[in-house]
Amino acid sequence: MSVPVRLATFCGALLLGIFVMLYRHHAPTIDSALHTSHLKPEDWIFSVMGPLCVLGAVRGYLKQPENFDWRWGFWLVVGAAMIYAEAADAVWLKEATCRIFLGRHQHNANGNCYQPN
């Protein structure tokens, strides 16, 4: 691994460790500030994958703008929609991005891709 990748990995692990350490002692305060106690696993996926899609597209463009693969633009829009859907709690947008992200474009037998309950 290159030095920047090692440094980014170390910083990510350090931030995660600090968050876990703070969360152990201040969980109620953090939950009330971030509203994380009510999130389901599907919402956590939106909260993680949305920013990863956006950051991946932005990183790819900033790293090599002249050779940028414009298919990342699609994932930039999907990632931004995931972030907005989670922040605004827009169930219809969560359903749409869930179908795109999981590749379920047809209507399935059990109804929705995103289960609000």
C-alpha positions as CSV (number, residue, x, y, z in Angstrom):
1,M,0.0,0.0,0.0
2,S,1.1,3.5,-0.7
3,V,1.8,6.0,2.1
4,P,-1.4,8.1,1.5
5,V,-3.6,4.9,1.6
6,R,-1.9,3.9,4.8
7,L,-2.4,7.3,6.3
8,A,-6.0,7.4,5.3
9,T,-6.6,3.9,6.8
10,F,-4.9,4.9,10.0
11,C,-6.9,8.2,10.3
12,G,-10.2,6.3,9.6
13,A,-9.4,3.7,12.2
14,L,-8.4,6.4,14.7
15,L,-11.7,8.3,14.1
16,L,-13.7,5.1,14.5
17,G,-11.9,4.3,17.7
18,I,-12.5,7.7,19.1
19,F,-16.2,7.5,18.2
20,V,-16.5,4.1,19.9
21,M,-14.7,5.3,23.0
22,L,-16.9,8.4,23.2
23,Y,-20.1,6.4,22.4
24,R,-19.5,4.0,25.3
25,H,-19.6,6.9,27.8
26,H,-22.0,9.3,26.1
27,A,-24.4,7.1,24.2
28,P,-27.7,8.8,25.2
29,T,-26.3,12.2,24.3
30,I,-24.9,11.1,20.9
31,D,-28.2,9.2,20.1
32,S,-30.3,12.2,20.8
33,A,-28.0,14.5,18.8
34,L,-27.6,12.2,15.8
35,H,-31.0,10.5,16.0
36,T,-29.3,7.1,15.4
37,S,-31.3,5.0,17.9
38,H,-34.3,4.7,15.6
39,L,-32.4,3.7,12.5
40,K,-33.0,0.3,11.0
41,P,-30.4,-1.7,9.1
42,E,-31.7,-0.4,5.8
43,D,-31.3,3.2,7.0
44,W,-27.8,2.4,8.2
45,I,-27.0,1.2,4.7
46,F,-28.3,4.4,3.2
47,S,-26.3,6.4,5.7
48,V,-23.1,4.6,4.9
49,M,-23.4,3.8,1.1
50,G,-24.7,7.3,0.2
51,P,-21.6,9.2,1.3
52,L,-19.3,6.4,0.0
53,C,-20.9,6.7,-3.5
54,V,-20.6,10.5,-3.4
55,L,-17.0,10.5,-2.1
56,G,-16.0,7.8,-4.6
57,A,-17.2,9.9,-7.5
58,V,-15.7,13.1,-6.2
59,R,-12.4,11.4,-5.5
60,G,-12.3,9.9,-9.0
61,Y,-12.9,13.2,-10.6
62,L,-10.4,15.1,-8.4
63,K,-7.7,12.4,-8.9
64,Q,-7.9,12.3,-12.7
65,P,-10.3,14.9,-14.2
66,E,-9.1,14.3,-17.7
67,N,-9.7,10.5,-17.6
68,F,-12.8,10.6,-15.4
69,D,-15.3,7.7,-16.1
70,W,-18.6,9.6,-16.4
71,R,-20.5,6.5,-15.3
72,W,-19.6,7.6,-11.8
73,G,-21.9,10.5,-12.3
74,F,-24.9,8.1,-12.0
75,W,-23.6,6.9,-8.6
76,L,-23.0,10.5,-7.5
77,V,-26.7,11.2,-8.1
78,V,-27.8,8.0,-6.4
79,G,-25.5,8.6,-3.4
80,A,-26.8,12.2,-3.1
81,A,-30.3,10.9,-3.3
82,M,-29.6,8.4,-0.5
83,I,-28.2,11.1,1.7
84,Y,-31.2,13.4,1.1
85,A,-33.6,10.5,1.6
86,E,-32.1,9.7,4.9
87,A,-31.9,13.3,6.1
88,A,-35.4,14.2,5.0
89,D,-36.9,10.8,5.8
90,A,-38.5,10.6,2.4
91,V,-39.8,7.1,2.2
92,W,-40.6,7.3,-1.6
93,L,-37.0,8.3,-2.3
94,K,-35.7,5.6,0.0
95,E,-37.8,3.1,-2.0
96,A,-36.4,4.4,-5.3
97,T,-32.8,4.4,-4.3
98,C,-33.1,1.0,-2.6
99,R,-34.4,-0.5,-5.9
100,I,-31.5,1.1,-7.9
101,F,-28.9,0.1,-5.4
102,L,-30.0,-3.4,-5.1
103,G,-30.9,-3.8,-8.7
104,R,-34.6,-4.5,-8.2
105,H,-36.2,-2.7,-11.0
106,Q,-39.2,-5.0,-11.3
107,H,-42.0,-5.1,-8.7
108,N,-41.3,-8.0,-6.4
109,A,-43.9,-10.3,-4.8
110,N,-43.7,-8.9,-1.2
111,G,-44.2,-5.3,-2.3
112,N,-41.6,-2.7,-1.4
113,C,-37.8,-2.8,-1.4
114,Y,-37.6,-0.5,1.6
115,Q,-39.8,-1.5,4.5
116,P,-40.7,1.6,6.6
117,N,-41.8,-0.4,9.6
